[in-house]
């Protein structure tokens, strides 16, 4: 989760770390949402990682969930999307994960790698996949928005730019 659990509105993101559209959204739109909504306490963002594009997706997501255990999920998301390679090209290497994680202050890489192999990581992957299925997610990136603790609604993006999601956030804030 990014932002305060007390934020008025929650945005749920469903993404695959290999998805080039997810990477574009994270690099171009996410910083705007953090600046304008998360830091002002209006929005929290929940990441539901999916791994359906191939082995690189699975490896990246397992590591991401393990980093989240140390409260560094979003740091690793940022680092991986900044270095995103072509789908199923083998870009998610041990070296890449070491390089990205070494840039994250306070992240214990050895614990992250060890945790990425734990059963609870698989359980979190299953939970996120079930949430995506329940939400009717058929591709990534996909989003839901709604009042924190309330009913979430699917968002159909007009574009990957901030103007593709901001109207839905503003509408939820106005309720």
C-alpha positions in Angstrom: 0.0 0.0 0.0 1.2 3.5 -0.8 -0.3 6.3 1.3 -2.2 6.5 4.5 -4.9 3.9 5.3 -6.9 6.9 6.4 -7.0 8.4 2.9 -10.5 9.1 1.7 -10.1 7.2 -1.6 -8.3 4.0 -2.6 -7.0 3.1 -6.0 -6.3 -0.6 -6.6 -3.8 -1.3 -9.4 -3.6 -4.7 -11.1 -0.3 -5.0 -12.9 2.3 -7.5 -14.3 5.8 -6.2 -14.0 6.6 -7.3 -17.5 3.6 -5.4 -19.0 5.0 -2.5 -21.0 1.8 -0.5 -20.5 2.0 -1.0 -16.7 5.6 0.2 -16.9 4.6 3.3 -18.8 1.8 4.1 -16.4 4.1 3.6 -13.4 6.8 5.9 -14.9 4.5 8.7 -16.2 1.3 8.7 -14.1 2.1 7.2 -10.7 4.5 10.1 -9.8 1.8 12.6 -10.5 -0.7 10.7 -8.4 1.8 10.5 -5.5 2.5 14.2 -5.7 -1.1 15.4 -6.1 -3.1 12.8 -4.1 -1.0 10.4 -2.0 1.2 13.1 -0.3 -1.8 15.2 0.4 -3.5 12.4 2.2 -6.4 12.0 -0.2 -5.4 8.7 -1.9 -3.9 5.4 -1.0 -2.8 3.0 -3.7 -2.9 -0.8 -3.4 -0.8 -2.9 -5.7 -2.1 -6.3 -6.8 0.7 -7.9 -8.7 -0.1 -10.5 -11.4 2.2 -12.9 -13.1 0.6 -14.2 -16.3 3.1 -13.1 -19.0 5.7 -15.7 -18.2 8.6 -16.7 -16.0 10.1 -13.2 -15.7 6.7 -12.1 -14.3 6.8 -14.8 -11.6 10.3 -14.1 -10.6 9.8 -10.4 -10.4 6.5 -10.7 -8.5 7.9 -13.1 -5.9 10.8 -10.7 -5.2 8.4 -7.7 -5.1 6.2 -9.4 -2.5 9.2 -10.3 -0.4 10.4 -6.7 -0.6 6.9 -5.6 0.5 7.4 -7.6 3.6 10.1 -5.1 4.5 8.0 -2.1 3.4 9.9 -1.6 0.2 7.4 -2.9 -2.4 7.0 0.5 -4.2 10.8 1.1 -4.2 11.3 -2.2 -6.0 8.3 -1.5 -8.4 10.0 1.8 -9.3 13.4 0.2 -9.9 12.1 -2.7 -11.9 9.9 -0.5 -14.2 12.9 1.9 -14.7 14.8 -1.1 -16.1 12.0 -3.0 -17.7 13.0 -5.3 -20.6 11.0 -6.9 -23.3 8.5 -9.5 -22.3 9.9 -12.9 -21.7 13.4 -11.9 -22.7 15.0 -13.1 -19.5 15.5 -9.5 -18.3 14.6 -10.4 -14.7 17.9 -11.8 -13.7 19.5 -12.3 -10.3 21.9 -9.6 -11.2 19.1 -7.1 -12.0 17.3 -7.9 -8.8 20.6 -7.5 -6.8 21.4 -4.2 -8.6 17.9 -2.7 -8.1 17.6 -3.9 -4.5 21.1 -2.6 -3.6 19.8 0.9 -4.4 17.0 0.7 -1.8 18.1 2.0 1.6 17.0 -0.2 4.4 16.2 -3.3 2.3 17.9 -6.5 3.5 18.6 -8.3 0.1 19.4 -11.6 1.7 16.1 -11.6 3.7 14.2 -10.5 0.5 15.7 -13.4 -1.6 15.1 -15.9 1.2 11.5 -14.7 1.7 10.8 -14.8 -2.0 10.9 -18.6 -1.8 8.4 -18.8 1.1 4.9 -20.3 1.0 3.3 -17.1 2.1 4.6 -15.3 -1.1 2.7 -17.9 -3.2 -0.4 -17.3 -1.0 -0.1 -13.6 -1.7 0.2 -14.2 -5.4 -2.9 -16.5 -5.3 -4.8 -13.8 -3.3 -4.0 -11.1 -5.8 -5.0 -13.3 -8.8 -8.3 -14.1 -7.0 -8.9 -10.4 -6.4 -8.3 -9.7 -10.1 -10.7 -12.4 -11.2 -13.3 -11.2 -8.8 -12.8 -7.6 -10.2 -13.2 -8.9 -13.7 -9.6 -8.0 -14.7 -8.8 -9.3 -18.2 -5.6 -7.4 -18.8 -3.1 -5.0 -17.3 -2.9 -2.4 -16.2 -6.4 -2.4 -14.7 -7.7 -0.3 -11.9 -10.5 0.1 -9.3 -11.3 3.2 -7.4 -13.6 4.0 -4.5 -14.0 5.2 -1.0 -11.5 3.6 1.3 -13.3 0.7 2.9 -16.2 1.0 0.5 -17.4 -0.3 -2.8 -14.7 -0.3 -5.5 -15.6 0.5 -9.2 -13.6 -0.6 -12.2 -12.0 2.3 -14.1 -11.7 2.3 -17.9 -8.7 4.3 -18.8 -9.0 6.8 -21.6 -5.2 6.9 -21.7 -2.2 5.9 -19.6 -1.4 9.6 -18.9 -2.6 11.2 -15.7 -5.8 12.5 -17.4 -6.8 8.9 -17.9 -7.3 8.2 -14.2 -7.6 11.6 -12.5 -11.3 12.0 -13.4 -12.1 8.8 -11.6 -10.2 9.8 -8.5 -11.7 13.3 -8.5 -15.2 11.7 -8.8 -14.6 9.4 -5.9 -13.2 12.3 -3.8 -16.4 14.3 -4.6 -18.7 11.6 -3.1 
